[in-house]
């Protein structure tokens, strides 16, 4: 039984290895009913699928049916499924009752423990800051939500990850949720410096500014959020605007995860970006708040030229359709992101979803967001609906 926290690639690797070594093995994948489940069943050598929430009775019944199938097709004998006899520990000759001893590791302080003539070499990072070619248009993308819990940070992380595939080490993700930003936690990073250092006077020097960034293995950089709400309050809106401008002079793409709502920092961010990804869910309060945001930004003249509306956690059982959503917010929906447990699993692993479970429907939806910003990010982009984007950049 494989799952339920395994993604497609991990499951495929195990299925291939197990069926090669044990051709008569019966395999069950434990996975929730999702739209991509049919692909799993068609492409993997599985015998059955079991829902993680199945009762014991259902599970035992499935195992019995699989056992009967294996016997009927000559892959097993009836006695293979007999209950094992109870064994006493003394009946197992290979079990030792002697106390286990462990050899102590060499003490680094002991002379010669690691060789007296050897030096410890510190491996240099394999990344560098690629220079921007003259005339390259840089883009800044704000990820905005009217309330917390909409999936804004997840989309910001995966957007930066996808853009880094076409612009390695020329993407920076700014955690501008100054009160409770958690990008570094979601990515399992341990930053030495934060946005507080990035907006300090010393960071006017480009080399100093670069030392405030934290590098992620997927080829992008992170400006970590303030380590506490008190320090976050010290970051002035004007300082955040200046930081975005300076990062755009160095990086091809700047992705900013904003504070929920339209506070002063979010408004100043929207003044300095080329694109905005607006994230909401199918709850009526969130949808109405999104409409209010649109109306206010239009009135203030702060709506970015390239707007991308994402409805997250789409669920057919929510009581609303996408047409209902569009009517409430007063704008067309560009991306429907289905509800998926893979989002939480990837976050708990500290891995971007689009690299953790590429076949997940939510990951595919995020891919389409990336394509709207960088059409070259996927060779099959002609199959994905994209609204025409403005070529204007600041």
N, C-alpha and C positions, 0 to 999 in steps of 0.2 A: 504494500500500500504506500503510495507516494503522495505527499502533500500534507496539508493544504497550502503551506507557505512557500512552496517551490514555484518558481516562475517557469515559463515554457522552456527556455534554454537549459535550465538545470534538470527539468523533468526529462527532456529529450536525451540529455547526456546519460542520465541514469538508465533510461529505458534501453538505449542502444547498448550500453555496457552489460546490463543484466541479461538481455535477450541473447547477446553473443555468448556469454559465459554459461547461461542456464536457459537453453532454448525451450524447456518444458515449464518454465516459470509462469504463473498466472499473475498478471499485473492489474492493480486497481489504482486509479488516480482519484484522490480526494480533493474535490474542487467544487466551489459554488456554481450554480447555474448562471452562466454569463453568455453574452452574445458571441464570444470567441470560442466557446466550449466545443462547438461542432468542428472547428479547425483542429483542435487538439485531438479529438477522437479520430478524425480522418487521417492525420499525419503521424500519429504515434501508434505503436503496436501495443495497444491496451485492450484489456478484456472487459473492463467495466468502469463506470464512474460513480462515485459515492459523494453525496452532499455532506459537508462537514457537520451539519446539524442533524444528520440522520439518527434515528433512535437505535438503541442496541438491537432491538428486534429486527429492524431493517438491515443493519450491518451484518448480523449473523445470517440472515436469510440470503443476502448477497454472497457471502462467503460459501454458504452451502451450495448455491446454484453454480458458482464458479468451480467448486470442487467436483460437482457432478459433471460439468462440461469437460474438465480436464481428464476425468476418468473415461468418459464416453469417447473422447478423441485420442485415447491411448497415451496421454501425457502423464498419467499418474495411475497408481493402484489404490484400491479402496482402503487398504491398511495404512496408506500414507497419511490418512486423515484420522486415524485412531487417536484417541486421547493418550498422551504419554503417561507411563507409569510413574508414580511418585518415587523419587530417588533420595536416598540418604546421602549426606555429604561424604560419608566414609566409603560409599560405593564408587566414588569417582577417584580413580588412582592418580589422575593428573592434577588433582587439587592438593596443594601443599599447605600443611598447617604450621609450617615453620614461620617465624617472624620475618617480615620483609625488611631488608636493609637496603639503604640507598647510599651509593658512594657520593661523598661530598664533592661539590664542584670546586675547581681550583680557586684559591683566594687571589684576587688580583694584586693584593699587597705582597704576596709571597714572591720572592725573587725567582724568576724563571717560570712563573706560572703560565705565562703566555709567550715566553721566549724573550730574551733580553735584547735582541737586536731587531725586534719587530716594532714598527710604528703603526698606530691605528690611523687609517686613512678615512677621512670624512668625505663621503660621496657628494659631489657637486650636483646641484639641481639640474634636471634634464630639460628645463624650460628656460625661455628668455623672452624679453619684451620685443616683439617684432616691430620694426619701425613702420609708421604709416606712410604709404607712398604719397607723393605730392598730388594734391587734387582729390584725394579720397574723401568721399562724403561720409561723415560719421553720423550715427543715429543713436538717439537716446529713447528708451521705452519705459514709460511709467506703468506699473501694474497697480490698479486702483480698485477698491471695493468700498461699498457704503458702510459695511459692518464687518466685524471680525468673524472668523470662522467660515469664510466664503471659499477658501482655497487659494487665496491670493499669493501666499508665500510659495506654495507648491508650484503654481504656474510660473512665478518669477524664477525659481530655481531651475525648472526644466526648460524654460525659455533660454536662459543663459547657457545651459548645457547644450541645447540644440544649436544655438548660434556659434558656440565654440567649435563645433564640427566644421564649419566653413571659415571660421576666423580663429584658429587656435592661438590661445594666449593673447588675443586682442579683444577679449570680452571681460567686462568687469560688472559684478553684481553688487549693488549698493543696498545694504539693509538700512533703509531710512525710516523704519518703524522704531522710532527713537525710544519709545517706552518699553515695548515688549518684543523687540525683534528677536527671532530665533533661527535665522538662516544657518548660522554656524552650528547650532545644535542639530538641525535637520540634516546637515551634511557631515556631521561628526568631525568638525574642524575645531582646532584649539588655537584661536588667534592670539598673537602676542600684542597686537595693537588694534584699535577700533576707529570708528568714525570720529570720535573725539580727537584722536591724534591726527586724522586725515584733514580736519578743518583747522588745526592749530596753526599759528603763525609760521612755525618752522617748516610746515609742509608746503609752503609757497615754493620751495625748491622742489623741482620735479623728482630728483633722486630721493629726497626725504619722503615725498608723497608715496613713492613706490614701495618704500619700506613699511608703510602702514597697511599694505595689502596682504591678504592670505591667499596662497595658491591652492587650487583644487586640482586633483589628479585628472579630471576630465578636461583640463585645458582652459580654465577661466579663473579670474581672480575675484575675491570677495572683500568688500569693505564691511567689516563686522559692525553690528549695532553697538550702541553704548552699553557698557557693562552694568549700568543701573539707570533707573528712571531719572534719578537726580542729575546724573552726568548727561543724560540725553537732553534734559531741559536746557543745558548750557549750549547746545548746538543751535545757533540762530538760523532762521530761515534764509537770510542772505548768505550765510556761510555754506549752507547746503547747496544753494544755487551756484555759488562760485565753485564748489567741489564738482558739481555735475559738468560745468563748463570746462574745467581743467581736465577732467577725465576724458571728455570728448576730444580733446586735443591730442590724446595719447592712445585711446582705444577705438577700435572700429565700432563696437557696440557697447552702450552703457545701459544696463537694466536696473531700474530703481523699484524696490519693493517699498511701497508707501505706508504711512499710518492709515488705518481705516477711517473713512469719512473724508470731509473736505476741510481739514484744519489748515493752518497757515503754511506748514511745511509741505503738505500735499499740493496746495495751490501754487506755491512757488516752484515746485517740481514740474507741474504741468506747464508752467511758463517756459520751461527750458528743455522740453522734449519734442521729438518729432512724431512719436506714436504714444498712444495710451491704450492699454488693455484693461477694459472694465469688466470686473468679475462679479457675478451675482449668482444666487441659486433660485430654486423654484418656489421659495417662500414669498407670499404676497408682501410682507413687510419689507423684505430686501428688495423686491422688484419696485415697490413704490419709492423706496429710498433712492434707488438707481435713477428712476425718472426725475426725482427732485435734483439729483446731482447733474443730470444732463441739462435740465432747464437752467440751473444756476450757472453752470460753466458756459452755456451758450450766451446767457445774459451778460456775463463778465468778459466774454470774448476769449476764454481760456481753453476752449475745446480744441485739442490738437488736430492737425490736419488729417492724421491717420488714426481713426478710431476703430477698435476691435472689441466687439461685445461677446463675452463668453458667459454662457449659462452653465454653471457647474452642478454636479450631483443630479443630473437629469434622471428622473425616475418616472416611469409611465404610471405609477400608482400615486403620484402626487396630487392628482385631481386637476392638473393644469396641462395644457398642450403648449407647444412652442408658439403657436399663434396667439394663445392667451397671454403668454409672456410678452410677446412683441406689442400687443395691445396695451398692456399695463405700463411698460417702460417707454412706449412711444418711439421705438426704434427697432430696426431689424436685428435679429440675432445672427452673428457670424459663425460662432462655434458652439456646438452642443457637446458638453463633456459629461459622459455618463457616470453614474455613481459606481464606484469600484473599490473593493477592499485592497486592491493592489497599491493604491495610493498610500494607505496607512502602512502597509508592509514595507514599501520602499523607504518611507520616512523613518520607520523604526530601524531599518538597516543602515540608514545614513547614506543612501544611494539615490541619485535622480531616477525618477520613474522611467523615463524614456530609455535609460540604459539598464534598468533592472528587469523590466518586463515589456519588451518591445511590442508584443502582440496584444497587450491589454488595450481595450477600447479607449480608456482614458488616456493612455500614452499616445495612441494614434490621434486623438483629438488635440493633444498638446503639440504633436508634430505639425498639425495643420496651422496652429498659431505661429509656430516657427516659420513656416512657409510663407505666411502673409508678410513677415518681416524680411525674410531672406529666401526668395523663391529657389535659389540654387541649392538649398539645404536637402533636397530630395529629388532624385531623378524622375519620379513619376508625378511631378507637381501638376501636370496638365489634367490629372484626374481629380484634383481637389479644387473645390469652389473657393475662389478668392476675390474679394471685392477690390476694385482698382485702387491702388495706393497713390497718394500724392508723392511726387519726386522732390518736393521742397524740403530742404533741411536748413536748419539754422546755422 
